[in-house]
Amino acid sequence: MQTIKCVVVGDGAVGKTCLLISYTTSKFPADYVPTVFDNYAVTVMIGDEPFTLGLFDTAGQEDYDRLRPLSYPSTDVFLVCFSVIAPASFENVKEKWFPEVHHHCPGVPCLIVGTQTDLRNDDVILQRLQRQKLSPITLEQGEKLAKELRAVKYVECSALTQRGLKTVFDEAIVAALEPPVIKKSKKCVVL
């Protein structure tokens, strides 16, 4: 059975672990426990063929900046996550996470994943963001960033309600299995 290695990165507390637990067990975890390094495996059918989807959770905290890349070798696809209610985590996709994964794994497909979409219209969250002169990240902002960074695409989900959750992993599988687009180099010919 072929294995697809999917590594999930992003700031601490954006919902990476909840995303994985909710997808693999269909249950939302009750407690927040910061991850150091964890992995999960699920069998998925693509057409008539079974695949093992190896899901690697990583720590987003800076303390683990040197340890985290040890989980990167042989990655088939990255999920670069941010919370739609944490604008700083959105900025870090561009400032930290994309540069990090491209440095260690150039050419590996990346999806940008907006998490915690169930909180986008939460009154308490909206008031907190307004006090800081901020607002939730929109679908359009996520799509624009994905285009700017040349990510495979932007997807978003809620691990709590599971809305969009299966789509995130379906898109990751497709990205991992699609052959990379090889750019033709321009050649200069002197006649």
N, C-alpha and C positions, 0 to 999 in steps of 0.2 A: 504494500500500500504506500503510495506516494505521500510525503509529508510536506506541508507548507508551514514555514516558520514566520510567524507574525509577531513583531515586537511593538509594544505599546509604550509611548513616551509622552511626556508633558509635565507641566508644573505639578507640585504636590497638591493634593486635595481637589483636583479637577474632576475626579470620578473615574479614573482609569481602572482601579480594582473593581468598583461597582459595575462598570461596563462589562468586565470579564466574568465576574461572578453571576451577574444577571443573565448574560448570554449563555453561560455553560450550565447553570442550574435552574434558570427561570425563576430565581428568587432574588430579592433585593436584600443585601446585607444590612443588618441593623446598626452595627458599630463601625466607626472609622478607626482602622488600624493602619498607620503608615507602612507602606511596603518597603522592604529592602530589595528583595528579588523573589519572584514567584513564577510558577508556570502552570498552565492548564492544557489539557488536550481534549479535543472533541473530534468525533468522526463525522464528516459531512459527505453527502452524496453530490457529485457533480455529474449530471447525466446518470449513467449507470455505474459510474466508477466511484468507489469510496476513497476519500482522502483523510489523512490525519491533519487536523489544523492544530499546530502547536502554538499556544498563545503565551507570550512572555511578558509578564508585568514588570515594570521597573520603578525605581524610586525617583521621584521628581526633585527631591530636595538637593540643594547644592552639596551637602555633605557626601553625596554619592556620585559626584561628577566623574571621579576617577574609576569607580567600580562599575558604573552602569554600562560603559562601552564593552565590557567583557561579555555581555549578552548579545552583542551585535553580529558577530561572525555568522555567516551563512543565512542571514535574514533574507526572506523572500519579499516581504512587504512590511512597511512601518505604518502604524497608526499614530499620527502626531495629534495629541489631544489638547484641547483647552475647554474651559467652562464658558458658556455663553453669558454667564452672569459675573465673570471675572475678567474685565478688560485687560488687566496686566498679563493674564495667562495667554490671551490672544496675541498680545505684543510679543511675548516670548516665543511663540511659534516661529516668528520671523527672526527674532534677535538671538535665540538660543537653540531651539530644537532642530529646525531645518539645517542650520549650519553644522550642528553636531552630527546628525545622521548622515549628511552628505560628505562630511569629512571622513567618517569611518567607513561608510558604505556607499561610495559614489555609484549612481546608476540604479540603486534599488528603489522601486516605486514607493511613493509615500501618499497616503490619504490624510487630509486634514479633517479631524473629527471634532465637532462642537458637541459638548456634553451638557447635561443638566438642563435640557430644553424645557422640562416641566416647570422650572423656576423662572422662566423668562417673563412671565406675567404675574409673578407672586408680588403682592402689594408691599410686604415687608422688604423684600429684596429691592424692588423698584425705588422705595423711599430711601433705602441705604445708599443705592447708587446715585440717586438725585442729590443727596446731601454732599456727595463727592463730585458732583457735576459730571456724572458718568451715566451711561445707559447700557442695557444689554447689547451684545453683539448680534447683528441681524444675519439672516440667511444670505443676503446680498453681500455683506461684508466678508463672510466666510468664503463665498464663491469667488469674490474679487481677489482675496488673498491666495486662494488655491491657484488661480490663474497667474497671478504675479510670481508665485514661487515655482510654477510649473509642477504643481502636485498633480497626481492622477485625477483627483476631484475632491470636492468638499461634501461631506455628509454630516448629518447631525442626528442626535438621538437623546432619549431619556432612558437611563437604566432603570429608573423607578417605574415608569409606565410601560416600558419596553417599546415605545413608539420609535420607529426608525432603527431599532437595535439590530435586527436581522439584516437589514440593508447594509449597515456598516460592514459586517463580516462578509456578506455576499460580494460586495464591491472589493473588499480586500482580497478575497479568493480570486476574483476575476483579474485583478491587477497583478497578483502573484503569478498567475498562469499565462497571462498574455506575454508573448515574446517582446523584448524591449525593442523600441524603434531605434534602428541604427541610422544615425545621421551620416549622409554621404559627405565625405570631405571634398572640398572643391580643389581641383587640381589645375595647376597652371601648365599649359603645354606651349612650348616654344617651337614654332615651325620654321 
